[in-house]
Amino acid sequence: MSFTVPANLEAEIDELITHYPVKRSASLMLLHAIQEHFGWISQEAVEWTAKKLDLQPINIYELVTFYPMFRQQPVGKYQIKVCRTLSCALGGSYALHQHFCDKLGLDAHKHGPQTTKDGKFTVEFVECLASCGTAPVMMCNEDFYEGVSHAKADEIVAKCK
């Protein structure tokens, strides 16, 4: 297996495991730590995590595939997340998503996250971002935006370039 965890991350993971009476209980926390470091969770990372916790890879893979916050592919430097739940949909989030895709050369009809060819942007629909009264809402990495117009979307992309 070619997957290597840096010593400082492995020390952090070893510390995390000590907080749980059963190693398996630390699974989600280890996956979060790995994704935070690498940006996504590869098959090799799944196998490494399983071995670290004395589990079978399927026990980790089922978590990675169940929880939508875990990524199984690399993402862009800038992750644009557009809320698609009812309030935002009624407030224009589908048109906002289409606008981002058009601007960045992506297919708005394709399911799941999409990353630009240069690896700079990933655009995806997400479920509720918890600001229904200010629709449409979105995030770019950790920055949260409310009432996003197409002009504001253009400003956000320009700021990232």
C-alpha positions in Angstrom: 0.0 0.0 0.0 1.5 3.3 -1.1 -0.6 5.5 1.2 1.5 7.2 3.8 0.3 9.2 6.8 2.7 11.9 8.1 4.0 11.3 11.6 2.2 14.4 13.0 -1.2 13.2 11.6 -0.6 9.7 12.9 0.2 11.1 16.3 -3.1 13.1 16.2 -5.0 9.9 15.1 -3.4 7.8 17.9 -4.5 10.5 20.4 -8.0 10.5 19.0 -8.3 6.7 19.4 -7.5 7.0 23.1 -10.7 9.0 23.6 -12.9 6.0 22.8 -13.4 2.8 24.8 -13.6 0.8 21.6 -11.3 1.6 18.7 -14.1 1.3 16.1 -15.9 4.2 17.8 -13.2 6.5 16.6 -13.9 5.7 12.9 -15.7 8.9 12.0 -13.1 11.1 13.8 -10.3 9.4 12.0 -12.0 9.9 8.6 -12.5 13.6 9.4 -8.8 14.0 10.3 -7.7 12.2 7.1 -10.0 14.2 4.9 -8.9 17.4 6.5 -5.3 16.6 5.8 -5.5 15.1 2.3 -8.7 16.8 1.1 -10.5 13.5 0.3 -10.5 9.9 1.3 -8.9 7.5 -1.2 -9.3 3.7 -1.2 -5.8 3.5 0.3 -6.9 5.8 3.1 -9.9 3.5 3.8 -7.6 0.5 4.0 -5.1 2.3 6.2 -7.9 3.4 8.6 -9.4 -0.1 8.7 -6.0 -1.5 9.6 -5.4 1.2 12.2 -8.7 0.3 13.9 -8.4 -3.5 13.5 -11.4 -3.5 11.2 -12.2 -4.8 7.7 -12.0 -2.1 4.9 -15.8 -2.6 4.3 -16.4 -1.3 7.8 -14.8 2.0 6.9 -16.0 2.1 3.3 -19.6 1.9 4.4 -19.1 5.1 6.4 -17.4 6.9 3.6 -20.2 6.1 1.2 -23.0 6.7 3.6 -22.1 10.2 4.9 -22.2 12.9 2.3 -19.5 15.0 4.0 -16.8 12.5 3.0 -15.3 12.9 -0.4 -14.0 10.0 -2.5 -12.3 12.1 -5.1 -10.1 15.2 -5.0 -11.8 18.5 -5.0 -10.8 22.0 -6.2 -9.0 24.6 -4.2 -12.3 26.5 -4.0 -15.4 24.4 -3.1 -18.6 26.1 -4.1 -21.6 24.6 -2.4 -25.0 25.8 -3.4 -28.0 25.0 -1.2 -30.8 23.2 -3.1 -33.4 22.6 -0.5 -36.9 24.1 -0.9 -36.5 27.6 0.3 -33.3 28.1 -1.7 -34.7 26.4 -4.8 -37.7 28.8 -4.6 -35.2 31.6 -4.1 -33.2 30.8 -7.3 -30.5 28.3 -6.3 -31.0 26.2 -9.4 -30.3 29.2 -11.6 -27.4 30.1 -9.3 -25.9 26.6 -9.7 -26.4 26.9 -13.5 -24.7 30.3 -13.5 -21.6 28.9 -11.7 -21.5 25.9 -14.0 -21.8 28.1 -17.1 -19.1 30.5 -15.8 -16.7 27.6 -15.0 -17.3 25.4 -18.0 -19.1 22.6 -16.1 -22.3 20.6 -16.9 -25.1 21.8 -14.6 -27.1 18.7 -15.3 -24.4 16.2 -14.2 -25.0 14.6 -10.8 -22.6 15.2 -7.9 -19.6 17.5 -7.4 -17.7 18.6 -10.5 -14.2 20.0 -10.6 -12.9 22.3 -13.3 -10.1 20.9 -15.5 -7.5 23.1 -13.9 -8.5 21.7 -10.5 -9.3 25.1 -9.1 -13.0 25.0 -8.5 -15.5 22.3 -7.4 -19.2 23.1 -7.7 -21.9 21.1 -6.1 -25.4 21.2 -4.8 -25.7 20.5 -1.0 -28.6 20.1 1.4 -29.7 22.8 3.8 -27.2 25.4 4.8 -29.6 26.6 7.5 -30.4 30.1 6.3 -33.8 29.6 4.6 -34.9 33.2 5.0 -32.0 34.6 3.0 -32.2 32.3 -0.1 -30.4 31.5 -2.2 -27.4 30.7 0.0 -24.0 29.2 -0.7 -20.6 28.6 0.7 -17.2 29.0 -0.9 -14.9 26.9 1.3 -15.7 28.2 4.8 -17.2 31.5 3.7 -21.0 31.7 3.8 -23.0 33.9 1.5 -26.7 34.9 1.6 -29.1 36.2 -1.0 -26.5 35.5 -3.8 -27.3 37.1 -7.1 -25.5 36.3 -10.3 -23.4 39.5 -9.9 -22.4 38.4 -6.4 -21.5 35.0 -7.7 -19.3 36.6 -10.3 -17.6 38.6 -7.6 -17.0 35.5 -5.5 -15.4 33.6 -8.4 -13.3 36.7 -9.4 -12.0 37.0 -5.8 -10.8 33.3 -6.0 -8.9 33.8 -9.2 
